[in-house]
C-alpha cells in the first residue's frame, strides 16, 4: 500500500504519484525561471507546497545534480543533469537530426537564421537553431519556450489543428510580447486560416520587434507537432527576399518529410 500522500488523482487510468508530480513541478518552475535562482520560500509558495516537503525535494535533487545551489546553499537553480537529459532527448530524436541537416543547408543557401520548433502545450519549444552569419540579435535558442500564438513556428502548427483542438494550445489570455502581437482571438483564428490556405505562417514583429519570421509545418505526424522557420530583420527584407525564403522553406519541408517517411519505412521493414 502506498504511503499517505504518495498517490493522487488518476491520470490516464493510472494513479498519480504526488511526490513525483511535485518533483517535476519544481524542476519545471526552476527551468522556467532560467537565470533567476530562487529561495526556498519563493518555491514553496509558488507551488503551494509545505516548506519542509519542498526543502526535502530540493536537497534530494541537489544531491543528484538536477538542482544546484549557490555557495550559501540558499538559492536554487536548475542543475547540469537537466542539461544532460535534454541533450539526450535531442541526440536520440531522428527527426531532429533530419531537420538539422536541412537547416544547415538552408543557412548555407540564404545565410539567415533558421529554427526547428515543437509544439508543447501552449508553447513552442526550440529544438534546433542555425544562426545567420550576418548580424541578428537572436533571442531564440535551443530549449527556449515561447507562446505558440506569437511565433511563426507556433502559428504554423496551430493552423494545422482542427477547431476543437485549438483552445488547449492557447492560454486564457493572449498577452502581448510586442506592440504587434495578436491578442484578439478572432483575429488570431483568421490569421491561422490564412496561414493554412497559403501553406506558411508569418510572424510580423509579433515576438521580436524589428524581426519578421516565416514558418512551415512538417507533416510527418498528424496533426503536425514540428515546424521550421526563418527569422529575418526587417531592414533587409524585400518582397523578392520573402519569396526566396518561403520557397526555400517549402522545398526543405518536402525534403525533410521524404527523409522522415523513408526512416519510418526502414523501421517498419525491421
C-alpha positions, 0 to 999 in steps of 0.5 A, spaced: 500 500 500 502 506 498 504 511 503 499 517 505 500 522 500 504 518 495 498 517 490 493 522 487 488 523 482 488 518 476 491 520 470 490 516 464 487 510 468 493 510 472 494 513 479 498 519 480 504 519 484 504 526 488 511 526 490 513 525 483 508 530 480 511 535 485 518 533 483 517 535 476 513 541 478 519 544 481 524 542 476 519 545 471 518 552 475 526 552 476 527 551 468 522 556 467 525 561 471 532 560 467 537 565 470 533 567 476 535 562 482 530 562 487 529 561 495 526 556 498 520 560 500 519 563 493 518 555 491 514 553 496 509 558 495 509 558 488 507 551 488 503 551 494 507 546 497 509 545 505 516 548 506 519 542 509 516 537 503 519 542 498 526 543 502 526 535 502 525 535 494 530 540 493 536 537 497 534 530 494 535 533 487 541 537 489 544 531 491 543 528 484 545 534 480 538 536 477 538 542 482 544 546 484 545 551 489 549 557 490 555 557 495 550 559 501 546 553 499 540 558 499 538 559 492 536 554 487 537 553 480 536 548 475 542 543 475 547 540 469 543 533 469 537 537 466 542 539 461 544 532 460 537 529 459 535 534 454 541 533 450 539 526 450 532 527 448 535 531 442 541 526 440 536 520 440 530 524 436 531 522 428 527 527 426 531 532 429 537 530 426 533 530 419 531 537 420 538 539 422 541 537 416 536 541 412 537 547 416 544 547 415 543 547 408 538 552 408 543 557 412 548 555 407 543 557 401 540 564 404 545 565 410 539 567 415 537 564 421 533 558 421 529 554 427 526 547 428 520 548 433 515 543 437 509 544 439 508 543 447 502 545 450 501 552 449 508 553 447 513 552 442 519 549 444 526 550 440 529 544 438 534 546 433 537 553 431 542 555 425 544 562 426 545 567 420 552 569 419 550 576 418 548 580 424 541 578 428 540 579 435 537 572 436 533 571 442 531 564 440 535 558 442 535 551 443 530 549 449 527 556 449 519 556 450 515 561 447 507 562 446 505 558 440 500 564 438 506 569 437 511 565 433 511 563 426 513 556 428 507 556 433 502 559 428 504 554 423 502 548 427 496 551 430 493 552 423 494 545 422 489 543 428 482 542 427 477 547 431 476 543 437 483 542 438 485 549 438 483 552 445 488 547 449 494 550 445 492 557 447 492 560 454 486 564 457 489 570 455 493 572 449 498 577 452 502 581 448 510 580 447 510 586 442 506 592 440 504 587 434 502 581 437 495 578 436 491 578 442 484 578 439 482 571 438 478 572 432 483 575 429 488 570 431 483 564 428 483 568 421 490 569 421 491 561 422 486 560 416 490 564 412 496 561 414 493 554 412 490 556 405 497 559 403 501 553 406 506 558 411 505 562 417 508 569 418 510 572 424 510 580 423 514 583 429 509 579 433 515 576 438 521 580 436 520 587 434 524 589 428 524 581 426 519 578 421 519 570 421 516 565 416 514 558 418 512 551 415 509 545 418 512 538 417 507 533 416 510 527 418 505 526 424 498 528 424 496 533 426 503 536 425 507 537 432 514 540 428 515 546 424 521 550 421 522 557 420 526 563 418 527 569 422 529 575 418 530 583 420 526 587 417 531 592 414 533 587 409 527 584 407 524 585 400 518 582 397 523 578 392 527 576 399 520 573 402 519 569 396 526 566 396 525 564 403 518 561 403 520 557 397 526 555 400 522 553 406 517 549 402 522 545 398 526 543 405 519 541 408 518 536 402 525 534 403 525 533 410 518 529 410 521 524 404 527 523 409 522 522 415 517 517 411 523 513 408 526 512 416 519 510 418 519 505 412 526 502 414 523 501 421 517 498 419 521 493 414 525 491 421 
